[in-house]
Amino acid sequence: MARVVIVGGGYGGLASAVRLAKLGHDVTLLEASETLGGALTSISEDGFTWDAGPDALLVPAVVRDLFRKSGRPLGPELGLEGDDGLVPLETVREHRFADRTVLRLPGGSRRDQVEAFEGLSPGLGEQWDEYVHDYEEVWDLLRRHYFEEPWQPDSLPKDVGRLLGSRDVLYKHLKRSFRDDRPATVAAHTFVADGHDLRNVPTWAGVVTYLEQCFGAWTLPGGLHGLRDLLAARLATRGVTVLVDTPVRDIEVRAGRAVAVSTTRGGEIPADVVVCAVDPRRMPALASYVERTMPAIPPVVTHLGLTGDVPDLPHETVLHGDPMLVIRPGGQAPDGCTAWTLHGRGRLAEDMLRVLARAKIDVRDNVVARIDRSPRELVTDWGGSPHGVLWQGRHTVRQRLGPRTPVEGVYAVGAHATPGAGLAYVGLGAALVAAEVGPA
């Protein structure tokens, strides 16, 4: 049995903790703030509750596997019959383009996506299908040698090495694939929304469009922040020691390997294994290994509590342009009210509600509650960016740590680690760490 100390109580830390505890290790989880969850949490005011961070996930099998491998399946944890407690979303998102055309992108169906693009313009369905289908082989290759198997950057299969080392970037790939800007805008959206420059994003990363088509988008009843509460309960079931309000100074390294974690309040906590589930730049013992990386900065966020008649929008609506706005209806609200969350990127020289009004979505007179959060506030509250490492070209994938690190006994998980940001990738990262550490 190894003494495992996990630094960080976000989704990556929680998922790693329950997996390693189920494998028989003595696990202690340290969280700097007073609550667990990181970005996977909620924010409330005046009877409204909003998802503070992500409100949907791809590849639902990752969450299902997490609960099955650490105890009871997700469905019974929610008091439901059957294993599954996740709810599929009919529409991944609605895209509203600058020319006033609209596309509702369905998930989990190749045929439905083709029909949606054909409705936008004849011929676009075939082009979109060809673009997405090209990623089928990419997904299969990366799934076997990167996403679901601990990878060694210096000993990759040749085909994986060629793929990850390719100089081709998503910006050029989209220009070659589409003459119409609209499908290119849809394919690029995830990266633009996360703050990346398409000229620095490798083409293979665009596999996310294939994941959306194959698996769709999913959430939990009441909001995705419910995962935090379920995992916190699983920590107790598995006997994990949880210390909140316990900032970590550094990982103590002696004779080349980790031996403890030093905290600001509890002194040193001995460890045979340390899992860094925060931005590794915050740990002096790891900072030098990631000094070439930069964080992807969160958007400007506004949570709205609305009353009266408001537009009936799908799970996510994107207003393309500069600025680009994302509307996410959802959360909990008093009777007769609605909860929305707005994300803004680009030239936000005026209030986002005025931008919405120009797009014929005027809810200014419906606002009864409002919380504005700047990117700096979000990073401060969460101790880092949930969007992980900023893409700066093909070398970025090798500059991230995880699941192993150059320090013996230290592993990395989370948005800043392999395989990257997003609940699906972070969940896969936790599985990789558990595979590397192994059973007690």
N, C-alpha and C positions, 0 to 999 in steps of 0.2 A: 504494500500500500504506500503510495507516494503522497507526500504533503504538497498539495497543489494550492497555490495562491493565484487568484484571478483579479487583475487590476481593471476595474471598470464594470459597472452594472447595467450597461446598455444591452441591446438584443444579443450581440455577439458574446458578451460576458455571461449573460443568463443562459444562453443555449449551451455554451461550453461547460458551464458549471453543472447543469443537470446531466449532461452526457458523461462527464468525467466522474461525477458522484455515482451514477449508475454502474460505471465500470469498477467501482469499489475503492476509489481514492478518497482521501480525507481532504475535502475541498473547503477553502475559505474564500469568500468573495468580498472585495473591498470597493466601496463606492464613495466618491468624494462628496456628492450631494446628499440631501436628506431622504431622497426617494430613488427607487430603482427605475430603470427603463430607458434613460437617456432620451433620445428623440422619440422612442416608442412609448409615449405617454399622452396625457390629455391636459387640457387647460379649461378652466371653468370660470364663469362669471354670470351673475344675474339669472341663474337657472339654465344657462346654456353650457354645453360641454362640446369641445372640439378635439379631434385628433391633432396633437401638437406637431407630429411629424408625418410619417407615411400613413396612408389610409387604404392602401391596397397592396397586394403582392402578386408576383408571378410564380410559376412553378410550385403549386400548392403542395406537391409531394414532399418538399423539403420540410415544411411545418408538420405535415402528417408523420413523417419519419422521425422528427425530433421527439414528438410526444410518444410514439410507439416505442422508440428505443430508450426512453427514460422513464417509462411507467405506463399509465393508462393512455389509450388513444384520446384524441382531442374531443370527439363527440361526447363520450361519457363525462369528460371533465365539465362540459357545458350542460350536462343533464339531458343529452339528446340520445336517441336510439341510433345505433350504427356508429362507425368510427369517425365520421367526418362532421366537423362543426363549421367548416368554412362555407361561405356563400359565394357562388359565382356571380360576377357582374356581367350583365348582358352586353354592355358597351364598355370597351376599354377607355375610350374618351371620344368626345366630339371635337372636331377641328373646324374652326371658323376662319376662313382665309381672308386675305386683304381684299379680294375681288368679290366678297360677300357670298361665295359658294360655301357649302357646308358638307362635311363628311362625318358620319357616325361610324367609327371603327369598331366592328364587332370583334370579340376575342374567341379563341378556341375553335375556329372554323375557317378553313382555307376557302371553301366555297362562298361563305358569307362575306368574307373580305373582298373576294373578287367581284361579287355583285355590288358591294358598296362602292368600289372604285369605278365600276362600269356605270353606275348611276351618276357619278361625278362627271365622267366624260368617256365616251366609247373608246375602247382600246386601252384605257388605263388599268383595267382589271388584269389583263394579260401581262402588262408590264410589271405591275405590282407582284403578281404571282411568281413571275420569273425571278424578280429581285429577292423575294423572301425565300423561295425554294432553294436558291443558291446557298443559303445559310444552313440547310439541313446537314450537309456533310461537315460544315464547320462546327455545328453543335455536337455532332456525334464524336468528332475528333477531340474537341476540348472537354466534353463531358468525361471521356474516358481517361484523359491524361492531364487535365488541369482542374476542372470543377469538382470531380468526384474522387480524385486520387491525389495524394500528396505529391507535389511535383518538385523536381530538382532542376533548377534552371540550367545547370551545367551538364545534365545528362538526359536531355529530352529526346524522344523519338525524332527522327529527321523531319518527318512531315509536320510535327508540332513546332519544332524549331523554326522551320521555314515560315509557318503561318504567323507565329508570334514575332518573328524578326522581319516581316515584310515591311517595306517602306510605304506601301499603299495606305492612303488615309481616307477616311469616310467622306470628306468633302469632295474629293476627286471621284470617288466611286459613285456617289450620288449624281454628280454631273454627267458621268458616262451612262448611268442607268436610266435617267429620266430627262426628257426634254421639258416636261411640265413640272413646274416648281412645286406643285401641291403634294404629290406623293413623296418627293424628296423632303419636303418640310415635315411630313408625317414621320418618315423614317428617321429624321434627325431630331425629332422633338425631345426624346428622353435625354439626350446629351445637352441640348440647348437649355432645357429646363433645369439641369443639374449644374449649369454654369461652365460648360466646356466649349472650347473653340473647335469646330469640326475639322479644321486644318491640322489639329494635333491628335485627333482620335483615330486609332488604327481601324482599318476597315473591318477586321474580324469582330470588333466590339459591337458592330451593328447586328450581331446575332440576336439582340434583344427583340427585334421585329419578329423573328422566328418563334421566340418564346411566347410572345403575345398571341401569335396566331395559333400555336399548338395548345397552349395551356390557358390562355385567357387571363383575366384579372379576378382576384378573389379578395374577400374581406371577412370580418367577423360580425355577427349581430351586435349592434351597439357601438361598433367602432373597433378598428384594429388595435387600439391601445389596450384592449382586453387581453391581448397576448401577454402583456407585462404581468397582469394579475395572475394569470394562469401559470406562468413560469415562476413567479414568486412563490405561489403555493407549492409548485413542484420542488423548489429548493428546500422548503420545509420538509416535504415528504422524504426527500433523499438525504436529509441530515446535513445540508450545506450550512456552514457558519457564515452569516451575512453581517457585515459591519458597514453601516452607512455613516455619512458624515465623517469619513475617514480618508482624507486626501493622502496620496502616495507621493513621497519625495523621489524615490528611485528604486531600481532593482539593484540589490547588492550582489556584486560579482567578485568572487575570490578564486584564484588559481584557474581563471578562465571559464568558470561556470557559476550560474545563479545559486545563491545559498539563502537568500532572504529578500524581503521587501521592506523598505523603511517607510514609515508613515509619519505624519506630522503630529499625531496624537498618541498612537499606541506603540511607538518605538519600532523595533524590528520584529517582523513576523517570519520565522524560519520557513524555508520552502525547498523542496526537492525539484519542483516544477513551477514555473511562473508563466501565466498566460497574460499577455498584454492585450487587453481588449479596449484600449484607448489609442488615440493618435500617438504613435511611438516617438514622435518629436518631444512629447511631454516627459519622456523617461531619459535622463541623461545617459544611461547605459546603452540606449539604442539610438539616440538622436544622430550620432555621426553616420550611421548606416542609411539614414533617410534624408540627409541634408539637402539632396538635390530635388526632393519632392516638395510640392505645394498643395495646400488644401483647396478643394472646390468649394467656393463660398456659397452659403445658402441664399435663397431669394429674399426679397422683402415679403413679409407675411402679415396679413390682416385677417383676424377672425371677426365675423359679423353675426350678430343676432338680429334677425329680421322678423317683422310682424306684418300681417296683412297678406294680400295677394302678391306673390313674387313669381318670376318665370319658373316653369317646371323644367329643370335642366337635368341631364344625365349625371352619372357619378363624377365625371370630370369634363369640363369644357375649356378649350384652349382658344384664346383670341390671338391670332398670329399678327405680328407687326412689331413695331418698336415704339413703346414697350410691348412686351408679350405678357399677357395676363392669363392665369389659370384659375378657374372657378371650381371649387370642390364643395358641392352641397353635401351635407351629412353631419353626423354628430347627433346630439340630443338637445331638444328644445322644448320649452313650455307649450301647452296647447295653443294652437293658432299661430305658432311661430316656426321659424326655420333657421337652421344654422348653416352658414357658409364660411369657407376659408378661401382667401385670395392669395395667390402667389404672383409676384411681379418681378420681371427682369427687363433690363434695357434702360432706356432713357426715361426714368420715372420723375419727370419734372413737375408733376402735379399729382393730386390725390387719385388713387386707383378708382374710386367711385365715379369721378368725373370721366375717366377713360372708359369705364363701363357704360356710362350714360351716352357717350358718343356712339357706342356700339349698339345702342337701342336696348340696353339692359340697365334701366335706371331704377335703382333701389334706394336712392338717397333718403327718400321720405319714409322708408320702411325700417331704418336702422334704430334699434333700441338698445343694442349693446355692441361694443367695439373694442378690440384689443389689437394694437399695432406692435409688431416686433421687427426690429432691424436685424440684418445679418449678424452684426456684432453681438447683439443681445442673445441671439440664438446660439452662437458659438460659445458665448460665456456661460449660458445656462446649461448647455449640454456638454461642455468641456471639449468641444471639437465640432467639426462639421460632419453631419450624417451623410454628406455626399462624397466623403472620402478624398482620395488623391486626385488632383487635377491632371487630366491627360496632357502630357507635354511631348507626345511623340511615342514611337515604338519602344523606346527604352523604359518608359514608365512602368510597364508590366514587370520588369526585372528589378526595378528600384523599390517596389513595395516589398514588405516583409511578409512572411507567412507561407505555410503554417509554421515552418522552422524559422529561426533567426540565426545570425552568426554567433550568438552567445549560447553556449551549451545550457540546456535546461530551460530555455526561454522560447515561447511560441507566441505567435501573433494572430489575432482574429479581429474582425470588425470591418467597418467601411474602409479603413486605411490599409487593410491587409489583403492578401490574396483570398478569394478571387475578386473582391471589390465591394462597392456600395450597393445598397438595395437589400431588402430582407431576404430574397432568395439567395443571393451571393453570400451574404453574411452568414446565413444559416448553413450553407454548404461549407463555409470556412470553419465553422464550429465543428462540423463533422470531420473535416480534415485534421483539425487539432486533436480531436478524440482518437482518430486513427493513428496519429503519430505517437501520442502518449501511450496508448494501448491500455489493456486491462491491468488491474493491480496484481 
